[in-house]
Amino acid sequence: MTVRRDALATALGAVHERVDTAMRRAERVDDVVLVVVTKYFPASDVEVLASLGVTDIGENRAQEVGEKIPVVAARPHLTVHFVGQLQTNKATAAARLVDVVQSVDRARLARALDSAAAQVGRVLDVTVQVRLDADPGRGGVAPEGARELADLVAGCASLRLRGVMAVAPLGEDPRSAFGRLRAVADTVREDHPDAEWMSAGMSGDLEYAIAEGATHLRVGSAILGSRPSQR
Ligand SMILES: *Cc1c(COP(=O)(O)O)cnc(C)c1O
């Protein structure tokens, strides 16, 4: 356990250093939120991360959230972000267990989350996931549809529109992809000035995301190591 704690502390420190350097290069003096993506890793890692000062974690499978988050919930407050593709029939579980759903990419899911959140008496923070490549299988609304979906989310009483999110496409310069996301984020902010979040940047491309104005990074393997399924 202390070995794991040391490893996580070292890796977390290295990521913070990358973030600080990138923020300086981008001449940014605002803050960026580091969401540590703990998917496939045990609740014990989440607890260690929380003790190291991590405030936000990300998960991408509803089932794992159901198993892990109740264990974590006994500990000091953490903001839990859902970042994976979410089936409509898992909306109730998500509304109960997470604080933020970053991956809202269709009207039906937004409506399901809205009524689920209303039922459990919560207001869920939401970002609209934008697709930056041509493959609809990877999730996200097409950039042209983002504004309309953002309007719909903003009109849901139990959802709070916070901004946009995206994953960089494979095989493309991440900087130009994040530039397109930034343009979508700007359009959404014209109608919804409070929707300030731009969630972009993972272990391999966080510097590009910071350069393009990301407010939230989602970093997994650079902190936790390669995921068990990838070993
Ligand atoms: C797994 C995941 C991440 C973290 O990816 P790493 O490359 O391990 O940093 C970020 N965003 C989403 C949506 C993910 O599913």
The ligand as an ORCA input file, in Angstrom:
! r2SCAN-3c Opt
* xyz 0 1
  C      -9.873      6.579    -20.158
  C     -10.278      7.940    -20.518
  C      -9.430      9.034    -20.278
  C      -8.023      8.893    -19.690
  O      -7.165      8.416    -20.682
  P      -5.594      8.282    -20.425
  O      -5.038      8.215    -21.795
  O      -5.394      7.034    -19.655
  O      -5.140      9.479    -19.701
  C      -9.908     10.285    -20.604
  N     -11.122     10.469    -21.141
  C     -11.955      9.452    -21.378
  C     -13.284      9.732    -21.988
  C     -11.561      8.156    -21.091
  O     -12.391      7.145    -21.343
*
